[in-house]
C-alpha cells in the first residue's frame, strides 16, 4: 500500500497500556511510601505530598497537550494533502 493513501494510525497494545499503568502505580506508591516513612516533620510531609500531587497532575496535563498537538498536526496534514489533491485535479493542464 502507498504510505500517502494509508495514513499511519498508531494504536497501543493492551500489554503496553498495562505496563504503563503498572509503572505509574508502582512509582506513585513508592513516592507516597517514601513520603510517609521518611523521618520528617508533618509540614515537610505535606509539602512533599503537595509537590507530588502537582507533579502527577501536571504530568497528565502535559501528556494531554502533547497528544492534542499531535492530533491537530495529523488532521492539518490530511487537510493540506486533500487540498493539494483537489487543486491538482481541478487544474489538470492535460484536461483528461
SVG drawing of the C-alpha trace seen along z (x, -y; Angstrom):
<svg xmlns="http://www.w3.org/2000/svg" viewBox="-12 -25 26 33">
<polyline fill="none" stroke="black" stroke-width="0.4" points="0.0,0.0 1.0,-3.6 2.1,-5.4 0.3,-8.6 -3.0,-6.9 -2.9,-5.0 -2.2,-7.3 -0.4,-5.7 -2.7,-5.4 -0.7,-4.1 -2.5,-2.0 -1.2,-0.9 -1.4,2.7 -3.1,3.9 0.2,5.1 1.8,1.7 -1.1,0.0 -0.9,2.5 2.8,1.9 2.4,-1.9 -0.4,-1.6 1.6,0.7 4.7,-1.5 2.7,-4.6 1.1,-2.8 4.4,-1.4 6.2,-4.8 3.3,-6.6 3.1,-4.1 6.9,-4.3 6.8,-8.0 4.0,-8.1 5.7,-5.4 8.8,-7.4 7.0,-10.5 5.2,-8.6 8.2,-6.7 10.9,-9.4 11.8,-10.9 10.2,-14.3 8.1,-16.8 4.4,-17.0 4.8,-20.3 7.6,-18.7 5.4,-15.7 2.6,-17.9 5.0,-19.9 6.3,-16.8 2.7,-15.5 1.5,-18.7 4.5,-18.7 3.9,-15.0 0.3,-15.8 1.2,-18.8 3.8,-16.6 1.3,-13.9 -1.4,-16.3 1.0,-18.4 2.3,-15.2 -1.2,-14.2 -1.8,-17.7 1.5,-17.7 0.6,-14.3 -2.8,-15.6 -1.3,-18.7 1.3,-16.8 -1.4,-14.3 -3.7,-17.2 -0.8,-18.8 0.0,-15.6 -3.7,-15.0 -4.0,-18.6 -0.9,-18.2 -2.2,-14.9 -5.5,-16.5 -3.8,-19.5 -1.5,-17.4 -4.5,-15.4 -6.4,-18.6 -3.4,-20.0 -2.9,-16.8 -6.6,-16.8 -6.4,-20.5 -3.4,-19.8 -5.0,-16.8 -8.1,-18.8 -6.1,-21.6 -4.2,-19.2 -7.4,-17.5 -9.1,-20.8 -6.1,-22.4 -5.0,-19.5 -3.4,-21.1 -3.9,-18.0 -7.7,-18.2 -8.3,-14.5"/>
</svg>
